[in-house]
């Protein structure tokens, strides 16, 4: 890697927000529901918002059999994120649900920001209403994840993280399975549900 100096050398590929929920029923069990929300302010495909939601991560199918779907107001951006980033995230890696999920148009997005207490994103699309809530928040902390420890193996990732000890995802009024669980992340005790602000992925 080139000399990083005060800031790393590299090409910024995208920057924005990427809160997530990787939910389990028990701390040592499998992920039963996966959520990755995006609000991108800079990328090769412009700006956009959206969510990747898998209520059946191990099922290669979508609605109506399983709520594996993506709502987005910029589909090319979201497909690029799924192909090059989400599919490399540890909890999503190799999941058939990513292959089978349906893409639908995001028609309405409402953010309810009551930080540092809670944070909520509400999304609507054709036949779909989603509510994502992060509660019981911890103290913010910064992460600088080098490529050799990161998801893609090629990018350095910077972000401000906030743990959520209680998170929930509902789709059309039905709550998805699982809860936020403890995890080790970036050398500290963290949780599998989190807010990620000012997130930037730089190719180095």
C-alpha positions in Angstrom: 0.0 0.0 0.0 1.2 3.5 -0.8 2.2 5.8 2.0 -1.1 7.0 3.5 0.2 10.2 5.1 -2.5 12.1 7.1 -5.1 10.8 4.7 -5.0 7.7 2.5 -4.2 7.9 -1.1 -6.8 6.3 -3.4 -9.9 6.8 -5.4 -13.2 7.5 -3.6 -15.8 5.2 -5.2 -18.8 6.2 -3.1 -19.7 8.1 0.0 -22.9 8.5 2.1 -24.8 6.5 4.7 -25.2 2.8 5.2 -27.1 1.8 8.3 -27.6 -1.9 8.7 -29.5 -4.6 10.6 -28.1 -8.1 10.6 -30.6 -9.9 12.9 -30.3 -13.3 14.6 -32.6 -15.1 17.0 -29.7 -16.1 19.2 -26.2 -14.7 19.5 -24.6 -17.9 18.1 -27.3 -18.6 15.5 -27.5 -17.8 11.8 -28.7 -14.5 10.4 -32.4 -14.7 9.8 -33.1 -11.2 8.5 -30.7 -8.8 6.7 -31.1 -5.1 6.0 -28.7 -2.6 4.4 -30.0 0.9 3.9 -28.2 3.3 1.6 -28.2 7.1 1.1 -25.4 7.8 -1.4 -24.3 11.4 -2.1 -21.4 10.6 -4.5 -20.8 7.6 -6.8 -20.2 6.7 -10.4 -23.9 6.3 -10.8 -24.9 9.5 -9.1 -27.0 9.9 -5.9 -29.8 7.8 -4.5 -31.5 6.1 -1.6 -32.6 2.6 -1.2 -32.7 -0.6 0.9 -31.7 -4.2 0.4 -34.0 -6.3 2.6 -33.8 -10.1 2.9 -36.4 -11.8 5.1 -35.2 -15.2 3.9 -31.5 -14.8 3.1 -31.1 -18.5 2.2 -34.0 -18.5 -0.3 -33.4 -17.8 -4.0 -36.8 -16.2 -4.4 -38.8 -13.0 -3.9 -42.3 -11.8 -3.4 -44.8 -13.1 -2.7 -43.1 -16.3 -1.4 -40.4 -14.3 0.5 -39.8 -10.6 1.1 -36.4 -10.5 -0.5 -36.4 -7.2 -2.3 -34.7 -3.9 -3.0 -36.5 -0.6 -3.0 -34.5 2.2 -4.7 -34.9 5.5 -6.5 -31.7 4.8 -8.6 -31.7 1.2 -9.7 -28.4 1.3 -11.6 -26.7 2.7 -8.5 -28.3 0.0 -6.3 -27.4 -2.8 -8.6 -23.8 -1.6 -8.7 -23.7 -1.4 -4.9 -25.2 -4.9 -4.6 -22.7 -6.4 -7.1 -19.6 -4.7 -5.8 -20.2 -4.1 -2.1 -23.3 -5.7 -0.5 -22.5 -9.1 -1.9 -19.1 -8.9 -0.2 -20.5 -7.9 3.3 -19.9 -10.8 5.6 -23.5 -11.4 6.5 -24.7 -11.2 2.9 -21.8 -13.1 1.2 -23.0 -16.1 -0.8 -26.7 -15.6 0.2 -29.1 -16.9 -2.4 -31.6 -14.2 -1.4 -29.5 -11.6 -3.2 -29.8 -13.4 -6.4 -33.6 -13.9 -6.1 -34.6 -10.5 -4.8 -36.9 -8.2 -6.8 -36.1 -4.6 -7.5 -38.9 -2.1 -7.1 -39.2 1.7 -7.4 -38.8 3.7 -4.2 -41.6 6.3 -4.3 -41.5 7.8 -0.8 -38.8 8.1 1.9 -39.2 9.6 5.3 -36.5 10.0 7.9 -37.3 10.4 11.6 -34.1 11.5 13.3 -34.3 11.7 17.1 -30.6 11.2 17.7 -29.0 10.3 20.1 -32.2 8.4 21.2 -33.4 6.7 18.0 -33.4 6.8 14.2 -36.1 5.6 11.7 -36.3 5.3 8.0 -39.7 4.7 6.4 -39.8 3.6 2.7 -42.7 3.0 0.3 -42.9 1.4 -3.1 -45.5 -0.4 -5.2 -47.2 -2.8 -2.8 -44.5 -2.3 -0.1 -44.2 -0.3 3.0 -41.0 -0.7 5.1 -40.1 0.7 8.5 -36.6 0.4 9.9 -36.0 1.5 13.5 -32.7 1.7 15.4 -33.1 2.3 19.2 -31.2 2.0 22.4 -28.2 3.7 20.7 -24.7 3.6 22.0 -21.9 6.3 21.8 -20.6 7.2 18.3 -17.2 5.8 17.3 -15.0 6.2 14.2 -13.9 3.3 12.1 -11.0 3.2 9.6 -11.1 -0.3 8.0 -8.0 -1.1 5.8 -8.5 -3.2 2.7 -6.9 -6.3 4.2 -9.6 -6.3 7.0 -12.4 -4.9 5.0 -15.4 -6.5 3.1 -14.1 -6.2 -0.5 -10.4 -6.6 0.1 -9.8 -3.7 -2.2 -11.2 -0.7 -0.4 -10.4 1.3 2.7 -13.6 2.2 4.5 -14.1 5.1 6.9 -17.3 5.7 8.8 -18.9 7.0 12.0 -20.8 4.1 13.6 -23.5 4.0 16.3 -24.5 0.7 17.8 -28.1 -0.2 18.2 -29.0 -2.7 20.9 -32.7 -2.8 19.8 -33.6 -2.7 16.1 -36.6 -3.7 14.2 -37.7 -4.0 10.5 -41.3 -4.2 9.5 -42.7 -4.8 6.0 -46.4 -4.2 5.3 -46.9 -4.1 9.1 -45.2 -7.5 9.7 -42.1 -7.5 11.8 -39.1 -9.5 10.5 -37.5 -12.2 12.6 -34.4 -11.7 14.8 -32.8 -9.2 17.1 -29.7 -7.1 17.3 -26.9 -9.3 18.9 -23.5 -8.5 20.3 -20.5 -8.8 17.9 -16.8 -7.9 17.7 -16.2 -5.2 15.1 -13.2 -3.0 14.4 -11.5 -4.2 17.5 -14.3 -3.4 19.9 -17.5 -4.9 21.3 -20.3 -3.8 19.0 -23.7 -5.0 17.8 -25.2 -6.4 14.6 -27.5 -3.5 14.1 -25.9 -0.1 13.6 -26.0 3.4 12.1 -23.2 4.2 9.7 -22.9 7.8 8.7 -20.2 9.7 6.6 -19.3 6.3 5.2 -16.7 6.5 2.4 -15.2 3.6 0.4 -11.8 4.4 -1.2 -10.2 2.1 -3.7 -6.5 1.8 -2.8 
